[in-house]
Amino acid sequence: MMIFNKKKIIIFTICALFATENVFSSERSLISKIRFSGNNESIRVIIDSNNLIKHEISAFNNPSRIVVDLYNVKFSEDFSFPKATGVVEGIRYAEFNANTSRIVFDLNESPNVKNVKVLKPSSGSIRRLSFDIVSNKKITAIKSKKVNKNYKLRKTIVIDPGHGGKDPGTSYPKVVSEKDIVLRFARILKKHLSRNNNYRIFLTREDDSFVSLSDRVSFAKSKNADLFISIHADASSSSNTKGLSVYTLSDKGLDKEAEKLAAIENSYAMVGSSYSGNYLRNARNPSDFVKYQRKLIDNRFKSTKFASTLTSRVKSKTSLLNNPLRSAGFAVLKSDEFPSVLVELGFVTNEYDRKNLRSGNWLQSISSQFVNAINEYFK
Ligand SMILES: [Zn+2]
């Protein structure tokens, strides 16, 4: 590996033509000092001189070393080499030929040279040539930091407590109201998830206020959600029906969305069409339509994956509805932007579920299983 600074070569060439005397004087540049700074992982070699030094820095393996050739230099009387440290195991010096002084830095690991610079400090006439000898440990650390950073890019989870405000959802009169249970659960889940710095968590409503279905989806989009979890509780005409279930968007729902889009696409053929539906934002031309469909299908696949992870996690803590993995055309599941599921925690109309839904311990333990499932999903 040859380290060569092209910029400097160009400068040297120009100067050689017009101002040789000033830049590389026939007089030898005087090197007053070579010193090290930094630590075991990265050593900066600094060479002080009274003039620009024409130099060449090369790195070699077997044995591992960095060779610095300095042209037309001499050393000051009190000059001494710094002590070997960190990756630098030893320093050798030789007059390579009449004009070339060669300094060899012997290393105890493969050579990495970075940041070769020539500096003129703001005051005085000293010129400084510096470069870094970087340990592999540091390079590996930098690389793995980058990898970790990618791996740990924070995931955004939007939790959607259903209903709220004027819309109470289902209820078991005077005992439980869906809108309250789901908000309580969403808050617990947010608290649990917040312990993990890799997650950003948002609720579509923080209190007992009414939020429209489309606003819930738009909110999640605006936050660039990686996962959308809508929380609900169910009711049944049969008091025996009980258990948790998880919904993803049904084929029918998926087809309906596709149909809507197809209708919009077709409308493009109509001159002066005044269609101004939401989906125009998603499907401006046929290739967008295909992309939209692909994203919708891809996200549905991810939604199904998460739904199945979630049911397998929570089943140790509560009873599940028969065929707990279900699909329906819920409006909040119809985004192409992110995977989404709708969880029915249980039935307010069933005594066993009702007791659970009102129990802080039960909500906590189910929330923990949600966290496990989310961790597993993003792993
Ligand atoms: Zn509901």
Residues whose N, C-alpha, C, O or C-beta is under 5 A from the ligand:
A	BS01	ZN	G162 G169 H232 A233
